[in-house]
C-alpha cells in the first residue's frame, strides 16, 4: 500500500516537472501579448521620441528602451570574470565595448531563456525589426538609435563585438529559443544624441 502511494506521488511529480518544462518557454508570449494590448509599447515609444523628458531629476541608472519588445531595463556593468552573475541580473554591457557617450560600438548582451528565468531580458529580441527605434539613457542623456540589421551568427563569430568608427549599438542573445546554437544579433545606428 505504501509503495503504491510513493509511486503515485512520484508520477504526479514527474507530470508536474514535465509540464513546467513544456509550458515555461511559452508563458512569456502570453504576458507579452497582454502588455502590448495594455499600451506599454506606446508608452515606451514616447520615452525615446525627440524632446521627451528622459528621466526624473537626479541621477538615474543607465538603461535601454526598446518599444517593439516592451523593454525598459537598466544596463549593468561587470567584468568578464563575473559575467554569468551579471547576466543573471539583466542586460550586461560587454566591458571591451564602448559606451554611447564615447561613440564606437556599444555591445549589450542578455539572456533570452533559462528555466530558472523563463523570460530573460532579451526573450523578445526576435520581435525587433529593421527600422525600429530604440533608445539608451546613459549618464542621464538620451541616445536614439534605429535598427539597421537583424541577423544570426555563430557563437564563434566575435566580430559583432569589434570596435567601430561610427557610433552603433549591438544587442545579442542566444537563438533559437528551444535549442540555442547561434546568436541573434541586432545592430542599430545612432540617429540622435545630446
N, C-alpha and C positions, 0 to 999 in steps of 0.2 A: 504494500500500500504506500509506504513512504517513498519507495523508488519510483512509483508511478507519479507521485506529486512532484518529485525532483525533476523527472523527465518532462512533465508538463510545464513546469516553471522554466526550464532551460529552453524548451520550444518557444514559449512566449518571448523570452529574452532574445532569442535568435531572430524571431519575426520582427520585434521592435528595432533591433540594431540594423537588420537588412532594410527595413522601411526607412529608417533615418538615412542610410547610405544612398538610397534611391531618391528620396524626396528632398534632402538638404540642398543639392545643387539647383533645384527648381524653385524653391521658395523666394529667392531674391527677385526673380522676374515678376512674381505676383506683387510684391511690395513696390517694385519699380512702377508697374502699371498704375497702382493706386496713387502713388505720389505724383506721377505725371498728370493724372486726372485732377489732382488737387491743386494744380497750378504751380508746383515747385519749379518747373523749368522756366516759366515766365519770370518768376521772382529772381532766379539766379541770372537770367539774361539781363535784367535791369542792373544788376551789380557790375556787369562788365561793359555797359554802354558808356560812350563818351559823356563826360560831365556828371556821371553819377558819383555820389559820395561813396568812397571805397570802404571806409571804416569809421567807427566812432572815434572821438578824440582820444588821444593817448596811444601808447604803443600797442600794436596788435601782432598776433603771430603771422608769420609768412603763410600764405595759403594759395591754393589753386582752386579756380572756379570753372567748371565745365558744365554748362546748362544741358547739353544733349545727353549727358549721362547722370544728371541730377547730382552733381558732385560739388561740394564746398568743404574742403578738408585742409587742415594745416600741413605744411611741408616740414618734415623732420630732418634734422641733421644727425649724422652719426658716422663712425669710422667703418671701414671695410671689415675690421675685426669683429664688430658687433652688429653687422648688417642684418642678421636674422632677427635679433631682438628689436631693432628699429623697424624693419619691415612688418613685424607682427603688430606694431602700433599704428601703422599708416603709411603715408607716402614718404619715401626716402629720397633726398637729393644725393645723387652719386657724388662723393667727395672730390673726385677728379674733374668734375664738370664746373662750368661757370655758374654765375648767378645772373638773374635778369638785369640787375643794375650794372653789370660789367660787360654785357654783350657776350657773344660766343654761344656755345651750345649748353643750355641748362638741361640736365638729364634727370628725370624723375621716374622712380621705379615703385611699383606697388604690387601686392599680391592680388590675384584675381579670385582664387578659390582655394580654401583649405577646409578640411572637415571640422576643424576647431573654430574656423571663422568662415562660414559658407559664403558670405558676401564680403569679399575682400574689397579694398578701396577701389581697385580697378576692375571689378567684376563686369561692369558695363562699358569698358573701354571699346568693345566692339560696336557700340552704338554711335561712336564718333565718326563723322564722315568728312571728306574733303570739303572745305568751305565753312565748316563750323567755326564759331568764335569761342574763344576761351580766354580766361584772364588769370593773372597772378598778381597778388598783392605781396610786394616784397619791401621790407623796411617801410611800411605804410605808404608805398607808392604803387599805383596800378599800372600794369603792363598788359596790353591787349594783343592777342595772337589770333591768327587764322590758320586753320589746319591746311597744310599743303599736301601731305601724303599720309596714307594709311597702308601698311603692308606687313607681311610676316617674314621673319628671318630666322635663320638657325641660331640656337643659343651660342654657337661658336663665333658668330658674327659680332665682333666687338666694335666695328666701325660706327655703329649707332652712338657710341659714347665718345667718339672723336671730337676734338675741338673744331670749331668752325669760325670762319672770318665774319660771317653775318650772324646777328643775334637770332637764335631759334630755340625752340623748346622741343625736347624729345621725351615722350612718355612711353614706357614699355612695361609689359607684363607677359605672363605665360599664356599660351594658347595651343590647341583648343581647350575648352573648359574641362572636358572629361579626361583628356589624355594630353597633358601639357608637354608637347615635344618641341615646340617652336616659341618664338617671341612675337607678340603683336606689338607693332611699333607705330606710334602716331608722331608725326613731325609737324610743328606749327611755326610759321614765320611771324616775327614781331611786326605788328601793324601800327601800334601807338604806344608811346611811353611818356613818362613825366618830363 
